């Protein structure tokens, strides 16, 4: 495949979306001289932000609010959004007419001139990819971060040379869409595999199968970095033919593990022992745990993954240590928004599955403990169901939250049944109301935590829109409190 292959071709982009990926694909194709037809089931008014970003581009035709079969059967190529189901009748029609179907990741794998570092996982992949790119950028002049981070990788392609270090975040859907190319990253990282997206996959095994695509096509000279603390990843490691490095928050367990029994090529990556971070069998000291500014035990695993890959690229410990001290949390991931009347407001909108919400609650309980060990978390949660089990989240809420504000949604009904009767429950139809209810339930010293544990569709455009609305509601609340304070000061 070459860039010139797209010139004058009739290409249907299926799914413009609101995350930026579809926009990036369209911009890339327009720059190559393709005749683009962009189609989306959402209407024009729902895609305002994305369409504005495409203003001024030539050779673009739009079909919005519906799909036309002829746009799939008469095209030279279809490029689908990762969120489009593989069993779509429009894609089936394209296949029947021998129209090739591809994705931005698949095209990127073919055209990228540099070796790729790919990061996947149910949770932690965004933070790990961003931290790794940041650490590498402190040593190397050309580092690119792209992928499942609200931007298409194709937009970055013109900036990449053979000497560029390319770090991309990969979702299970993106990996599935690219598998026809039979390519895997030179360096693959899997942070963990937990139950998620079962509404899309039907069962957990199908989800695992797509996650494993990140190493399926690797050669013996490639690398894969796995979380030793994730039991499932240890079990699948026997399928890997490339060089394996395990990292772990439990250094003693990793040091005493019989790694060759797991896989003959398995080696030790980064690990924690006695609150210090080491690397490899030689126990090279990298940093202290206190150098890590990201909060939460789960983030320590993300840090170890990034350190393990950074060591492969010969980044010195002193550079890694400085990077750990300076790296800031990504938006919507246990992000501190403000403190109002001695109540902290934390945005964890990317907690879209029960396991993620559990980790957020436990982190807040450890980092910001309540006075006299009392429950002090007011959780804003709930939303759309992804066919997941909420029993464990319900137990964690019952143990640590004093109150919960639930959004309307199918998952909220399931979650409410798992929460004990002593935990106060409220329901909200929108984010503004949810924050107002949480404020009314909170006392000085409490924490209002947005960590839904559910999908955002229905009430919000996407999870980042949900987080944005939370931030805006908190800022509005702060202004209201400032007005009250100023009014009291007037003689």
N, C-alpha and C positions, 0 to 999 in steps of 0.2 A: 504494500500500500504506500502511495505517495500523496503529497498535498495536491498535486496536479490532478489526481483522480476525481476530485470534487468539482472541478471547473465545469460549468454549464450543465451539471447533472441536476435532475429534478429530485429533490430530497425532501421527504416529509418528516418533520420533527413532531413526534407524538408526545405532547405534554410540555407546555411552556413552564407551568408551575410558578411558585412564589419564592422558592429557595435560591434562585440564581443560576441553577444548573442549566435549565432550558434556555435561558437568556444567553449564557456563555456558549452553548452549542450553536445557537442561531448566529451569534456574532462571528464565531469561528468560520462557519460555512459561508456566510456572506463575504468574509474577507478572502475566501478561496474562489469566489466567483460562482458559487452554486445558486441554483434557482430554488429557493426555500419556500415550502408551504408549512406553516406552523399551525398546528391544530390542538385544541384543548377543550375539554368538556366544560370548563368554567367559562363564564360569560365575560365580556369585555370589562364591565365595571368591577368584576372580581379580580381581574388581572392588571389593574391600573398601574401598579408599581412596576411590574415586569414590562409592560408595553411601553411605558415611558422610557425605560432603559434601552429600548430598541428603536427609539425615534431617530429618523434620518437614515436608516439602513435601506439600501436598494435591494431589489430582487426578492422581497419578502411578501408573501401572500398569507392572509390569516383566515382560518375557519374556527370560530369560537362558539362555545355553547353546545357544540355537537361535533361529530366526526362524519365525514363522507367516505363511503366505501371506495369510490374512484380514486381518492387521494392516496390510497394504500395499494390498490391493484395497478395503478398507472404510473407509479413513481419508479425512479431508478434505485432508490434506497430509502429505507425507513430507519430513523434514529429514535429510539424510544427512551422516555424518561424512566429511571429506575423504579419508580412507583407504579408503573403500568403493569398490570398482571400479564404473565406470559401467555395465559389462555384467552386473551382478548380476541374477540371474533374478527377484529380488524387486522390484527397480526396474522391470524389464521388465513384470512383472505390474501394477504400479501405473500405468505408462504406458498399458497396454492398457485399463485401467479409467478412464482420464482423470483420475487422481489427480496433482495437481501435485507436482513434486519440487523442493526448494530446498535452500539451504545457509545457514549463519550469515552468511557473507560476502555472499552475494547479498541477503539480507534487510537486512543492515547498509548495503549500498550504496543500497538504496531508502529507508531510514528515517533515515540520518545527516543531521542538519541542517547540518553543516559540510562545507567542502571537505576531501577526503581526500588525505593524502600516503601513497602506497603504495610499499613497498620489496620487491623480489624479487631473486632471484639464486640460483645454485647454492650458493655459500658467501658468508658475510659479511653476509647480510641481517639477521640478528638483531643483530649488533654495530652495523651501520650504522643500523638503526631505533632502537635504544636510545640510541646516541650522538646522533643527530639530535634525538630527543625531549629528551634531557638538555640539549643546547645551546639549543634553543628555549625550554625551561623557565627558562633563566637570563634571558630577556628578556620572555617572555610569561606571564601568570598562569594561563592555562588550556591545558594541553597533556596529551593523552591518548596513551598507548602501548598498543597491543593487537595482536591478530592471531594469528600462528602462534607466539605466545610463551606456550604453556601456559595459555591463557585464551581464552574466546570473546569476540569483539568485542561481542557482544550484551549482555554483562554491563556494558559501559562505556556503552551507549547512554543510560541515564538521566542520566549526568553531562554529556552533550555539548549545547552550545548552538551557535548559528550563529557565535559568536566563538571557539569552541574550535579549537585546532590539533590535528588528529587524525593520528597517525602509526601506520600498521599494517604489520606484516610479512606478506607474502603468499607462500604456497607455490604451486607450479605447479598442484597439485591444487585449492587454494582458488580460484585464478583460473579454472580449468576449470569448477568447480561454479557459478561466478557469471556465466558468460558469457551465459546466457539473458537476463539483465537488461540486457545491452548498455550497461554502464557501466564506465568506467575511472577511476582516481584523477585528481584535478586535477593533482597532481604525482606522476609516476612515476619510480622509481629502479631501475635494473638494475645490480647489482654485477658480475656476470659470468654466463656460461652455459658450464658444463662438463658432461661426460657424467655422468649420475646417474639413478637410478630406471628403468633400462632394463628391469628385470624387470616394471615396471608399464606402461611405454610401448611396449615392443617395439623401438623404434628411436629414435635421437637426434632425428630431425626432428620426431617427435610431441611430444617433450619441449620442443623449441624453440618449437613452435607454441603450446603452452600458456603458456610464459613471455612470449611476445609479446602475449598478451591484456591485459597490464597497460597497453599503450598503444593497443590496437586501436580502442577506442571513444572515444578522446580527441578534443577539438575543437581547432581552430587556436589557441585561446586558452589551452590547457593546456600543461604543461611535462613534459619527460622528460629525465632526467639519466643519461648513459651513460658507462661506463668505456672511454676511448679505447684503453687498453692491451689490451682484449679484441677480438681481430680479428673475431670473430663479430658483436659488437655494432656495429662499424663497418659491416659488410656489411648488417645488417638496417635500419640507420638510414634508408635511402632509402624504407622503407615508412611512415615516420612523418610525420604531417601537423601535429603539434603543434610547439612550440618546443623545440629540442634544445640541451642544454648538455653538452659533453664534459669530463670531468676525467681527469687523467693523472699518474702518478708520473714520467713522462718529459716534463718541461716543454719541453725543446728540440724534441721531436717534435711536441708540440701547438702550440707557437708557430709553427712553420714548416709546419704542416699546411694544406692547401688545403681548409678546412672547407666552403666553399660547394660544392665539387665533390662532397663526400659528401652534403650536404643543404643547400639554400639557406637553411634556417632555423637551421643549426648555429652555435653560439657557444662560446666558451671558458669553462669553469667553473674550478674550482680545479686547481692543478698544483704540482709540486715542481721547483725549479731551484736548484742550489747549496745544497742542504740547507735551503732556505726554502720556505714555502708561499705561493703567490700566487693571486690570483683575477682572471680576465678579461683582455681585451686591454690594459687599462690597467695591468696588473701591480700590482694593489693587494696590498701585503704583509699577510698575515694572521697568520702565526706562523712559528716555527722548527720544523724537524722534531723537534728535541730536546724541544719542548713536548709531543709526543705520548708518552704513557706506555704505550700498548698496544704489546706486542712483536710483531715480525714485519713483513716487507715487505708482506705481503698486507693487513695492517691499515692501512697507509698509504693504500691505495685506498679502504678503508671510510671513513677520516677525510676524504679529499677529497670523497667523495660527500656526506657530512654537511655539510661546509663549503659546498659548492656550493649546497645547498638552503637552508642557514642564511643565505647571502648574499641569496638571493631574498627572504627574509623580513626583510631589513635588520638582521640581528644584527651589531653592531659587532665588529671584529677583536679588541678587548681582551676582550670577553665570550667569544668563541670560544676565544681563547688560554687563558683561565682554565679554561674547561670542558675543554679537551684535557688540561690538567695534572691535573684532578681526577677525570676519568672512569676508572672501574675496569673491568677485563675482566669479561665475563659468566661465570657458572659453566660449567665444562666446555669452555671455549675457551682453551687454553693457560694453564690456571689453576694457579698454583703452590700445592701443597698443603702440603708440608713438606720439611725437610731432615733426614735421619737418617744419622748416621755419615758426614757430608760427601757424602751422595748426595741429589740433588734428585728430588722426585716431582712430575710435571706431569700434570694431567688435561686431555686434549683429546678427551673422549668424543664431542663433536659432529663429529669428523672421521670421517664415515660413508662417504666415497668416497676412492678412491686419491689424487686431486688434493689433497684436504684433508690427508691424512696426509703427503704429500710436502712441502706447505707447512709443516707442523708440524715435521718432521724438519729441514728447512733452517733454520727459525727457531731451533730449539734449538741447532743447530750454529753459528749466527752469534752468538746472544745468550749462550750458555754454552759457549764452545769448550773442547775437551779439551786436556789438558796435552800439550805436544810434538806437537800435531796428531794425536794418536791417536784412534781411534774410541772414543767414550765414551757412546753412547746404547744403552740397553737398551729395546727397543720392545715394548710389549704391543699386539698387533694381531690381526686376523682376525675371522671370524664368518660371517654369512650373505651369500650372493652376490646382487648386483643386476644380474647379467649385464654386469659392467664388466671392463675390461682392466687387468691388474695388472703388466704388463711394466715400465712406468716406475717404479712404486712399488718393485718388486723391485730395480731398478737403484739407486734412491736408498737403499734399505735396505742393499744390498751396499756402497755407497760410504761410508755414514755410521754404520751401526749395528754394534756389536760382537756383539750377540746379539738374538734375537727370541723372545718367548713368544707362541705362537699359540693362540687359543681354538679349540675344535673347530668345524667348520663347512665348508660347501661352498666359500666364498671362501678359506678358509685353505689348502685343498688346491691351489687355483690359485696363490695367492701363494707358497707354499713352493717351487713349481717355478721361480719367477722369481728366487729368492734364491741367490747363489753359495754354494759349499760351504764357504767360509772363515768364513761367518757362522754362529755357533752357533744352532741351533733347538731350542726346547723346546715342549711342548704342555701346555695346562692345561684342565681341565674346568670350572673356575669362577674367579671373580675372586680369591678368597682364595689359591688355589694359584698363580695367575698372579703375584701380587705377591710371594709367598714365593719363587718361582723367580727372579723379577727381582732380588730382594734378594740371593739367592745368587750371581747372576752379576755384580752390581755391585761396583765398587771405589770408594774415596774419590775424589771428583771427577767421578764418572759421573752420568748423568741417566736416571732411569726415566720413560719417556714412554708414557702411554696415548693412542694415536691409532690406532684400529682400522682405518680405511680401509674399513670394511665395516658392514653393517647389524647391529643388535643382536638381532633376533628369534631365538628359539630358546633362548638362554641367559639372556636378560634380558627384562624387561617392555618396555623401550624404552631409548633411548640415555642418558636421564637416570638411569634405574635403574642402568645400567652405570657411569656416572660416580659415582653415590652409593656403589655397592659398592666402587669403587676407593678413594674417600676413606676409607670405613670400614676397609678393609683396611690402608691406610697408617697410620691412627690406631691400629689394633690393633698394628701393627708398632712404632710409636713407643712405645706403652705397654710392650711386651715389652722393648724396649731400655732404657727407663727403669728397669724392674724389675731388669735385669741390672746396670746402673750402681749402683743403690742397694744391691744385694746385695754388690757389691764394696767398698762403703764401710763395711759393717758389720764392726767389729773382731773 
